[in-house]
Amino acid sequence: MLPEAKGGGFEPTFRRPSSVFLYGPPGALLDWVAWAFASSAPGGYRWTDLRSPGQNPDPAGPLARGVVPEARLGVGDPRDLAPDHAAANAAITAGLSPGEPHPQLEQLYAFLRLPERTRILLASLPSDSGPLVLVLSNGHRLLPYYTEESVRSALRVLTARGFAVLNVFPEVPSEARFIFDNVWCLSASDPHNWRRTGLRVEKADPLGPLPTKGERALPDLPVVARVLDRALERVP
């Protein structure tokens, strides 16, 4: 197993709760870049890979290489991460008077709409050294289950509770990607070509991991370059 990027002179990237939408052509490089950023986070990370029963991870990607420790990894059927409307509706019926605004209750109901396994995960993840990064790879597989508003609500709840979200989306997305605080586009998919690959920041949170918009070459991002140089030297 490869050592993680955290420590050893790697610059922290996620210093505050934030959300990132990372997309590009399908291929292992998207996940490698996500792992480089997540594993450098001072608060740590948890990785959820969305795939149906019987599907295997990309053999050239970080999961097949075993770089994500089992304690940090969860594999989920997309159907299991659909919004839990039943729990929220039951709470609304019991606690919300019609016509009256209750901001705190609305935030609670938004939390209850998160999938049950997500709520359980969040309850078990204290982070006292920085925001813990929640990575969701193959996020496009949740498209049938989430509306734009439900994504917005979920991100609001997660960041309000002190987490950072990194959504990895190997498809051409819609304009709804700008719901996220940061939007990054990777220009290639082949791990062998990472030194000639650019990362375009389409939207930037001034206090986020990459605080300004524009094009960057992966070798010019130390937190990425140091990880990929070490991790991909043996990729067949």
N, C-alpha and C positions, 0 to 999 in steps of 0.2 A: 504494500500500500504506500502511496506517495504521502509525504508529510503535507499538512495543510499550510496555507499561506499565513495564517495568523501568527504574529510575532516575528522575530528574526529580522527586524528592520522594515517590514512591510507597512506601508502607510495605511491607517484606518480609512475606510471609505464611507461607511454609514455611521455618521456621528449623531444623527437625530432620526426620529421616526419619519419615514418617507415612503413613497411608492414609486416603483420603476417598472415600465413596460419595455421589455427588451425583445425585439423581433428581427426577423431576417429570413433568408431562404432556409428551408429545412436542412438539417445536418447537425453533426455532433458539435461543431464549433460554438453554436449558441449556448449549449449547456456548459462547455468548457469556460466560456467567458463569464457566465453566471456563477459558476463555481469559484472562479478566481475572485470575483467581487465579494461573494458571500463568505468565503473562507477567510477573507482578510478582515471581516467585521469584528471589532473588539467585543461586541456582545454575543458573538457566535451566530449560528444559523441552524435552521431545520429545513430539510428538503423533502418536498412531496412530488412524486412523479405520477402523472395521470396516465394510466393505461388500462385497457380492458383485460380480462383474464386471458392468459395465453400469449399476450404480447410481450416481447422482450425489448430491453433497451438497445439503443444503437451500439453496435459492437465497438465503434470508434469513440464513444462518448465516455464521460467520467463515471457513470454508473456501472457500465460494463467493466471498467478498469478498477472498480472498487475503491475509488478515492473518497467517496462519501461514507463515513462510518455508519454502521447499522443503527447506532444510537441516534443518529441525526436524520435517518432516512425513513420515509413512509411511502408506500406504493398504494395508490388508491384507484378504484374504479370511478370514472367521472360521475356516475350516477350517485355515488355515495357522498359527493361533495356538492350536490344540488342544494339550494336554499331550503331551510327547514321552516316552511310557512306554517305548518301545523302548530309548532311550539309558540311562535310569535302570535298567531291568531288566538290561541287559547289565552295567552297573557293579556292581549288587548281586550278580549271579551271580559276578562276578570277585573282589569284594572284601569281602563281608560274611559273616562266619561265622554260621551259624544259632544263634539263642538268645543271642547276645552283643550288648549295647547299644553302639553306636558313635555318639555324638551328632554328632561332626564329620563322619563319613561320611554320616549321615542328612541333614545339611544339604547335603552335596555332592550326594546323590541327589535331594534336593528341587530343587536348582538344575538338575540335568540333566533333570528333568521339565518345566522351562520349555520353551516352544517354541524350536526352534533359532534362529529369527530374533531372538527376545528375548534369548537368550544372547549372540548375536553383537553385538546392540545394546548390551547392558550392558557388554560387554568394551571397547567403543569410547567409553564415556562417562565420562571422568574428571570429577570435580566438586570443586573445591577452595575454592569460595566459599559453599557451602551445598548442601543436598540438591537434586539435579536432579529435577524433577517429570516423571513419566511419565504422560501423559494418555491414557486409553483412551476414545474416544467411541463410542457405540452398543455399550456393554458387554453389553447384553442379548442380542446376537447370539452370545455365547459360552456361553449357558446350556446348549445341548445337549452341550457338551464338558467341562464342569467340574462336579465335585461340590463340596459345601460344604467337605469336607476338602482337596480339591486347591486351592481358592481360598485357604483358610487357610494352606496350605503355601507357595503362591506369594507371598503377602503377607509372610510371615515371612522368606522368602529375600530379597525385594527390599528391605525396610526394613533388614534386617541388613546388607545391602551398601551402605547409605547413600542409598537412593533414596526419594523420596516418590511415592505412587501416587494418581492422581485418576481414579476410574472414573465415567463419565457414563452414566446408565442411564435412558433415556426410556420407562419403563414403571413400573407399580406393582410394587414388589419384594416378596420374601418376607422373613420375619424373619431370613434368612441375611445381610441387609445389615449386621447388627450385628457381623459378623466384622471389619468395618473399624474402624479407630480412631475415625473421625469419620463421622457420617451427617448429610447435609444434604438438605432437601426444598425444592424451589422450587415456589411456589404458582401460577405462570402460565407460559405458553409463548410468548406474543406479544412480540417484542422492543419493539414500540411501547409496551407497557404496563409496561416495566421499572420506571419510577418509582413504580408502584403495586403492585409485587410484593414479596412477603416471602420470606425464606429462613429456614426453621425448622431449627434445630440439634437433632437428636434424640439424638445422642451426641457427646460432645466429649472430645478428648484435652486435658488441662489445659495441655500444652505445644504444642498444635497450632495451626493457623491461626485457628480460632475456638474459644477455650478454654472457653466456657461454653455450656450448653444454653439454648434459648429462641428467640423469634421476632425477626428483624431485618428491617427494610426495606432493600432494596438501596441506596437513596440514603444510608442511614446507614453503609454500608460503604465508606469512602473508596477502598480499593483497587479496588472494583468500580465505584463511581459515576463515578470520574474516567475510567475506560476506556470504560464504556458511554455516557457522555454524549458523548464524542468519537467513538466508533466507530459509534453507532447514529443519529446525527443525520441521516445520509444514506441510511438503509435505506428502500427504497421501500415 
